[in-house]
Amino acid sequence: MPDSRQNVSSAEIIARDAHHNSGLWSPRQAFVRGDGCRIYDADGNAFLDLMAGIAVASLGHAHPALTDAICEQAGRLLVCPQNLANDTRAEFLEALFALAPAPLNRAFLCSSGSEANEGALKWARAATGRATFVATKRGFSGRTLGVLPLTWTEAYREPFEPLGHQARFVGYGDVAELDAAVDGDVAAVVLEPVQGEGGIHPADIEFVREARRITRERGALLVFDEIQSGAGRTGRFLAHEHFGVEADVVTMAKGLGGGVPIGAVLMTDEVAAAMPKGGHGTTFGGNPLSAAAGRVVLQELRGGLLDHVRTVGEHLRARLDALAAEEPRIREVRGLGLMLGVELKEKAAPVLAALEARGVLAINAGATVIRFVPPLVISEAEADEAVEALRGALADTAEARGEG
């Protein structure tokens, strides 16, 4: 049967989408297929994808092993709630904890990052009997009402106040503020090892280690939000492994399923036991389809992909650093692995548009930061292509302003 979607233009798809969507966004493109690190719009234009669905397509687009696993599982069993055991889910969990560091040993599976973070807050309250949380300035924990109190950006929070949880914000890296904020009312300190939406800022090692000491001393949990930085994104399975500390709880999503929605709350045995039987649940979490996809991602990470991320990440960082040394409009390059940010001394939006015009998709992380979170399978040649496109985009925007 012929595909009825053939010969439908991007403009037509965008118009049809706009007729019924929520109106929160105004898409400029309509993408219809992908292959590796390339994504194609309905008009046949190819783009190098440095966005990866915002750090989601960890194995790139149409990865053969991922595609085969999804198809096989779809033809066998799609639905099996977590109060019933499932073979694919059991294999996924075994693979997950073959990579996750001790003392993490339990997981609650869900469907998104916000849902994982809400679960972490609930377990922290159950484990400590406390209801106040400490988060960081520039931090982002999600936009649902349960985690919105921990998201720093006021524009996200203020329209929906009053919010349910009490949160105290401290400077990201400010040990004195953290020390003052954590008292007997605090259930957990929630940290991103690398701030994503807040500008691609890796944490200071002393700050992370002091957070571990302070929380242990005062009976609070240490929760690492690894929604964006986990699943190999930084060259380690979990980004907090770079800092040599143990977590009580870690939240994951995004790249863990390679594009299939999945979330996870990883926790210690002690934290898991604090939730009463039947005290939490979800309909779609841990479904066999997402577990099959996640299992492939984990297999690839164990099979050498983590080494690849470190190698290509170092290569891309070195190329970006070299560009920054010769381009005065770049303030700083920072990040870990394949989670990199280029901070400009101006708004990023015009440069992102110029990148898109040159066939490269990227996304911002704040007003002035260009965020590179490509598929983890990106090659050094594709990384070089991205840097040259950025060089050209900077030149294009300078010329447009009459600076060339």
C-alpha positions in Angstrom: 0.0 0.0 0.0 1.5 3.4 -0.9 2.3 5.8 1.9 -0.3 8.6 2.0 2.2 10.8 3.7 4.5 11.0 0.7 4.7 14.3 -1.1 3.2 16.2 1.8 5.2 19.4 2.4 6.6 20.7 5.7 4.3 23.7 5.4 1.2 21.5 5.1 2.2 19.4 8.1 2.9 22.4 10.2 -0.5 23.9 9.3 -2.3 20.7 10.1 -0.5 20.4 13.4 -1.2 24.0 14.4 -4.9 23.5 13.9 -5.2 21.2 16.9 -2.0 21.5 19.0 -1.9 23.3 22.4 -0.5 26.5 21.0 2.5 26.4 23.3 5.0 26.3 20.4 5.2 27.5 16.8 7.2 24.8 14.9 9.3 25.9 11.9 10.0 22.4 10.6 8.3 19.1 10.1 10.5 16.1 10.4 9.5 12.8 9.0 12.5 10.4 9.3 16.0 10.0 10.6 19.1 7.9 10.0 21.9 7.9 12.5 22.8 11.5 13.4 20.8 12.8 10.5 17.2 13.9 10.5 15.1 14.8 7.4 12.2 17.1 7.0 9.2 16.6 4.7 10.8 18.5 1.9 13.8 16.2 1.8 16.3 18.5 3.6 18.9 16.7 5.8 20.1 18.1 9.1 22.9 17.0 11.4 21.0 16.5 14.7 22.9 17.9 17.7 19.6 18.1 19.6 18.6 14.4 19.6 15.1 15.2 20.8 16.8 17.1 23.7 19.3 14.4 24.7 16.8 11.6 24.0 17.9 9.8 20.8 21.0 8.3 22.5 21.6 5.7 19.7 20.6 8.1 16.9 17.7 7.6 14.6 16.5 4.2 13.3 19.3 2.3 15.1 18.9 -1.3 13.7 19.2 -3.1 17.1 16.8 -0.7 18.7 14.3 -0.9 15.9 14.4 -4.7 15.9 13.9 -4.9 19.6 10.9 -2.6 19.5 9.3 -4.5 16.6 9.9 -7.9 18.2 8.5 -6.8 21.6 5.5 -5.1 19.9 4.7 -8.4 18.2 4.9 -10.3 21.5 3.6 -8.2 24.5 3.1 -4.5 25.0 1.2 -4.3 28.3 2.2 -5.8 31.7 1.8 -3.6 34.8 4.5 -3.6 37.5 2.4 -5.6 39.9 3.0 -8.5 37.5 6.4 -9.8 36.5 7.7 -9.6 33.0 10.7 -11.2 31.3 11.8 -8.2 29.3 11.5 -5.9 32.3 13.5 -8.3 34.5 16.3 -8.3 31.9 16.2 -4.5 31.7 16.5 -4.1 35.4 19.4 -6.6 35.5 21.2 -4.6 32.8 20.4 -1.3 34.6 22.1 -2.4 37.8 25.0 -3.9 36.1 25.9 -0.3 35.2 24.5 1.7 38.1 26.9 2.2 41.0 26.3 0.9 44.5 24.5 1.4 46.8 21.8 1.9 44.2 19.9 -1.4 43.9 16.2 -0.7 43.4 14.2 1.0 40.7 10.7 2.4 40.2 10.0 2.6 36.5 7.8 5.4 35.0 7.4 7.3 31.8 9.1 10.7 32.0 11.6 12.8 33.8 9.1 14.9 35.7 7.4 11.7 36.8 10.7 10.3 38.0 11.5 13.5 39.9 8.0 13.5 41.5 8.6 9.9 42.6 12.0 10.8 44.1 10.4 13.6 46.2 7.7 11.2 47.4 10.2 8.6 48.4 12.3 11.2 50.2 9.3 12.3 52.2 8.5 8.6 53.1 12.1 7.9 54.1 12.6 11.0 56.2 9.2 12.1 57.4 10.1 15.6 56.3 8.6 17.9 53.6 11.1 20.6 52.7 13.6 20.3 49.8 16.8 22.1 48.9 17.4 22.8 45.2 19.8 25.1 43.3 19.6 28.3 41.5 19.4 27.7 37.7 18.2 24.2 38.4 15.4 22.6 36.4 13.4 19.6 37.8 10.4 19.7 35.4 7.2 21.7 34.8 4.6 19.5 36.5 3.1 20.9 39.7 4.8 18.3 41.8 8.4 19.3 40.9 7.8 22.9 39.8 8.7 24.2 43.3 12.3 22.9 42.7 12.6 24.6 39.2 14.5 27.9 39.6 13.1 29.9 36.7 10.4 32.2 38.2 8.5 32.4 34.9 7.8 28.7 35.2 6.8 28.8 38.8 5.0 32.1 39.6 1.9 31.7 37.4 1.0 28.5 39.4 1.8 29.5 43.0 1.1 28.5 45.7 2.8 25.2 45.0 2.8 22.0 47.0 6.3 21.4 48.2 8.5 23.9 50.2 11.8 24.5 48.5 14.9 26.5 49.4 17.3 27.6 46.7 21.0 27.8 47.1 23.8 28.9 44.8 25.0 26.1 42.6 28.4 25.6 44.2 27.9 27.7 47.3 28.8 25.4 50.2 28.0 28.1 52.8 24.5 28.6 51.5 23.9 24.8 51.3 25.2 24.3 54.8 22.8 27.0 56.1 19.8 25.7 54.2 19.9 22.0 55.3 18.3 21.6 58.7 16.0 19.1 60.4 13.1 20.0 58.1 14.9 19.0 54.9 14.0 15.7 53.3 16.5 15.9 50.5 19.0 18.0 48.6 18.3 17.7 44.8 21.2 18.4 42.5 21.9 18.1 38.8 25.5 16.9 38.4 25.5 19.0 35.2 22.8 21.6 34.9 21.1 21.2 31.6 18.4 23.8 31.0 20.3 26.2 33.3 23.2 26.5 30.9 25.3 23.3 30.9 27.2 23.9 34.1 29.1 20.9 35.6 29.0 20.9 39.4 32.0 21.8 41.5 33.5 18.6 43.0 33.8 20.2 46.5 30.2 21.3 46.4 29.0 17.8 45.5 31.1 16.1 48.2 30.0 18.6 50.8 26.4 18.0 49.8 27.0 14.3 50.5 28.6 15.1 53.9 26.0 17.6 55.0 23.0 15.4 54.0 24.4 12.4 55.9 25.1 14.4 59.0 21.6 15.8 59.1 19.5 12.9 58.1 18.5 14.2 54.6 18.8 12.3 51.3 21.0 13.3 48.4 19.1 13.0 45.1 20.9 13.4 41.8 18.6 14.6 39.0 20.2 12.8 36.0 17.3 13.1 33.6 19.5 14.8 31.1 23.0 13.9 32.2 22.5 10.1 32.8 22.5 7.1 30.5 26.0 7.7 29.3 25.6 11.3 28.2 28.8 12.5 30.0 31.0 9.4 29.3 30.0 7.7 32.6 26.8 5.8 33.0 25.7 8.4 35.6 27.3 11.8 35.7 27.7 11.9 39.5 30.2 9.1 39.1 32.7 11.7 38.0 32.6 13.2 41.6 33.2 10.0 43.5 30.1 10.2 45.7 27.3 7.8 46.5 23.7 8.8 45.9 20.6 7.8 47.9 18.3 8.4 44.9 19.0 9.1 41.2 16.4 10.0 38.6 16.7 9.1 34.9 14.7 9.4 31.7 15.5 11.0 28.3 18.3 8.9 26.7 17.6 5.8 28.7 15.0 4.5 26.2 16.7 5.8 23.0 13.5 7.6 22.1 10.9 5.4 23.7 9.4 7.2 26.7 10.9 5.8 29.9 11.8 7.1 33.4 13.3 5.6 36.4 13.8 6.3 40.1 17.0 4.5 41.2 17.4 4.2 45.0 19.0 2.3 47.8 17.4 -0.7 49.5 16.8 1.5 52.6 15.0 4.2 50.7 12.9 1.8 48.7 11.7 0.1 51.9 10.4 3.4 53.3 7.5 3.5 50.9 4.5 1.5 52.2 3.2 -1.3 50.0 0.9 0.2 47.3 2.1 3.7 48.3 3.0 4.6 44.7 2.2 3.4 41.2 1.9 4.2 37.5 0.1 2.6 34.6 2.6 2.7 31.8 5.9 2.6 33.8 8.0 -0.5 33.1 5.9 -1.6 30.1 7.6 -4.3 28.0 8.1 -2.0 25.0 10.1 0.7 26.9 12.0 -2.0 28.7 13.0 -3.7 25.4 14.2 -0.3 24.1 16.1 0.5 27.3 17.7 -2.9 27.4 19.3 -2.2 23.9 20.6 1.2 25.1 22.2 -0.4 28.1 23.7 -3.2 26.0 25.2 -0.6 23.7 26.6 1.4 26.6 28.2 -1.8 28.1 29.5 -2.7 24.6 31.9 0.2 24.2 29.6 3.2 23.7 30.8 4.9 26.9 34.4 4.8 25.6 33.2 6.3 22.4 31.4 9.1 24.2 34.5 10.0 26.1 36.7 10.0 23.0 34.3 11.9 20.7 33.3 14.2 23.6 37.0 15.1 24.2 37.5 15.7 20.4 34.4 17.9 20.1 35.4 19.9 23.3 38.9 20.5 21.9 37.5 21.7 18.6 35.1 24.0 20.3 37.8 25.3 22.7 40.0 26.1 19.6 37.1 28.0 18.0 36.5 29.9 21.2 40.2 30.9 21.3 39.8 32.7 17.9 36.2 33.9 18.2 35.7 36.8 20.6 31.9 36.4 20.6 32.3 33.1 22.6 32.5 33.6 26.3 33.1 30.0 27.4 32.8 26.3 26.4 31.8 23.9 29.2 30.3 20.5 29.9 31.2 16.8 30.2 31.3 14.2 27.5 28.6 14.9 24.9 26.7 17.4 27.0 28.4 20.6 26.0 27.5 24.2 26.0 28.9 27.2 24.1 28.1 30.4 26.0 28.0 33.5 23.8 28.4 37.1 24.8 25.0 37.7 23.1 21.7 36.0 22.5 22.0 32.5 21.1 18.8 32.5 19.0 20.2 34.2 15.8 23.2 31.8 15.8 20.9 28.8 16.3 18.8 30.0 13.3 22.0 30.4 11.2 23.1 26.9 12.2 19.7 25.6 11.1 20.2 27.4 7.8 23.5 25.5 7.4 21.8 22.2 8.1 22.6 21.7 11.8 20.0 21.4 14.5 20.9 22.5 18.1 19.0 24.0 21.0 19.6 26.7 23.6 20.2 26.2 27.3 19.2 29.7 28.5 19.3 32.9 26.5 23.0 32.9 25.6 24.0 29.2 25.5 24.1 26.9 22.5 23.6 23.3 23.8 25.1 20.4 22.0 23.5 17.0 23.1 23.9 14.9 19.9 23.3 11.2 19.6 26.0 9.3 21.6 26.9 7.6 18.3 28.1 10.8 16.7 31.4 10.4 14.8 34.5 12.6 15.0 33.8 13.6 11.4 30.3 14.7 12.3 31.6 16.6 15.3 34.0 18.4 13.0 31.1 19.2 10.7 29.2 20.7 13.6 32.1 22.9 14.6 32.6 24.2 11.1 28.9 24.9 10.8 29.1 26.9 14.1 32.0 28.8 12.7 30.0 29.6 9.6 26.9 30.5 11.6 28.9 33.0 13.7 30.3 34.6 10.5 26.8 34.7 9.0 25.3 36.5 11.9 28.2 39.0 12.0 27.7 39.7 8.4 24.0 40.2 8.8 24.7 42.8 11.5 27.3 44.5 9.2 30.3 43.3 11.2 31.7 41.0 8.5 
